[in-house]
Amino acid sequence: MIPIIETQTTAEITALQNQLLQKQIAYLMEKSPFYQQKFKEENIKLGTIQTINDLKKVSVTTKNDLQLYNDDFFCVPKQDILDYATTSGTLGDPVTFGLTDSDLERLAYNEMLSFQCAGVQKGDLVQLMTTMDRRFMAGLAYFLGLRKLGAGIVRVGAGVPPLQWDSILRYQPKYLIAVPSFILKMIEYAEENQIDYNNSSVKGVICIGEALRNSELQPTLLAQRIRDKWNVDLYSTYASTEMSAAFTECQQFKGGHHHPELIITEILDDEGNEVPNGALGELVITTLGIEAMPLLRFKTGDLVRKHSETCGCGRNTYRLGPVEGRKQQMIKYKGTTLYPPAMHDAVAHFKEVKLHLIEITSNEIGTDEICIRLFSTDRSEEFSSKLKDYFRAKLRVTPQITFEEETVLQKTIFDPLSRKPITFIDKRK
């Protein structure tokens, strides 16, 4: 079921967002120590921001602001916080987010809408293949959203292909929620153990943490490798702890849909100006309807594209494409600018590569160096040259290639303290 607001005209959607924005600004003025100070310094009055276009009158909020003034972002007393989550901070320590009962209900509503986008219905069974612990918001959000939708949940957690397949064969889920690169491991395990995965109950995978689409919204090499083996639908979803909202693909597979009652977005260039539809820029978000820790014009650091063309699913909401890079992960290598997603996609071209880890360091003259650490079934000089030639042709760079043992790479990539596989490490000063 599509919410009525998502089928209305752009003007009607904008009018709703303007109304909700005014309400959120009034709330920040009354409750938020951080924004009270910001508004005072920038002479922002109650009537200053009436529409989305007025947002540019107030400066952006950064990740450093969250790190330095974490407690000042809270708008409710501690006894009203029912759940705590954290996200990585730019200055080392994690940033704490709290959710009230109302925030948890909003989170559940958001995820229910997202799952409905991907075709999940009441009565479907979904296998959750990500953690719910370690102060991780996503796993909890998926659980709450599925519960609100009326879908069944098998909580298996991350990793362990034998347990995942045992649950699939035992309980017959229709959907999985998983990191896409782990699906390749699931396929490999199934083939080694004579599991007929293409005749399993699984019809779709809601994928998190890794891009399934490129800048043209076509399947990445990772998505192609999965689909070449396993005939399942792969739905891309993009979310963050800061947003408490998600952009999930519908069955048109053309980017994640916006839910206008939950979030306002801006896509900005380096000068802070809105970029044209379809152009790459940094995502800046303003949350709507959050009690504990609302954010106004928060710079995510994620580089995305907005697509406003009408979608074949019947929704009139715009869609966000994949994260094509992150501001802080930009690499300047011998005159070429690139981001980790492009390198991950290049590595995915080679089926011989089973694990990979990209490391960026600074050399003695202060420029960036790229090293790709691999576990591969082919470790020959010829294969190393083939990898370098492919990188040179696709990305105009030639990284250093090192081959390592599987157990060595696994310790770093699948760190038990990390909530996602670690495939990029920035060692630059």
Secondary structure as GFF3:
##gff-version 3
##sequence-region A 1 429
A	DSSP	three_ten_helix	4	7	.	.	.	ID=ss1
A	DSSP	alpha_helix	10	31	.	.	.	ID=ss2
A	DSSP	alpha_helix	33	41	.	.	.	ID=ss3
A	DSSP	three_ten_helix	52	57	.	.	.	ID=ss4
A	DSSP	alpha_helix	63	68	.	.	.	ID=ss5
A	DSSP	three_ten_helix	70	73	.	.	.	ID=ss6
A	DSSP	three_ten_helix	78	80	.	.	.	ID=ss7
A	DSSP	beta_strand	83	87	.	.	.	ID=ss8
A	DSSP	beta_strand	95	99	.	.	.	ID=ss9
A	DSSP	alpha_helix	101	117	.	.	.	ID=ss10
A	DSSP	beta_strand	125	128	.	.	.	ID=ss11
A	DSSP	alpha_helix	137	149	.	.	.	ID=ss12
A	DSSP	beta_strand	152	155	.	.	.	ID=ss13
A	DSSP	alpha_helix	161	171	.	.	.	ID=ss14
A	DSSP	beta_strand	175	178	.	.	.	ID=ss15
A	DSSP	alpha_helix	180	192	.	.	.	ID=ss16
A	DSSP	three_ten_helix	197	199	.	.	.	ID=ss17
A	DSSP	beta_strand	204	207	.	.	.	ID=ss18
A	DSSP	alpha_helix	221	229	.	.	.	ID=ss19
A	DSSP	beta_strand	233	240	.	.	.	ID=ss20
A	DSSP	beta_strand	245	249	.	.	.	ID=ss21
A	DSSP	beta_strand	256	257	.	.	.	ID=ss22
A	DSSP	beta_strand	263	268	.	.	.	ID=ss23
A	DSSP	beta_strand	280	287	.	.	.	ID=ss24
A	DSSP	beta_strand	298	307	.	.	.	ID=ss25
A	DSSP	beta_strand	319	320	.	.	.	ID=ss26
A	DSSP	beta_strand	325	326	.	.	.	ID=ss27
A	DSSP	three_ten_helix	327	329	.	.	.	ID=ss28
A	DSSP	beta_strand	331	333	.	.	.	ID=ss29
A	DSSP	beta_strand	336	338	.	.	.	ID=ss30
A	DSSP	alpha_helix	340	348	.	.	.	ID=ss31
A	DSSP	beta_strand	353	362	.	.	.	ID=ss32
A	DSSP	beta_strand	368	376	.	.	.	ID=ss33
A	DSSP	alpha_helix	381	395	.	.	.	ID=ss34
A	DSSP	beta_strand	400	403	.	.	.	ID=ss35
A	DSSP	alpha_helix	406	413	.	.	.	ID=ss36
A	DSSP	beta_strand	424	426	.	.	.	ID=ss37
###
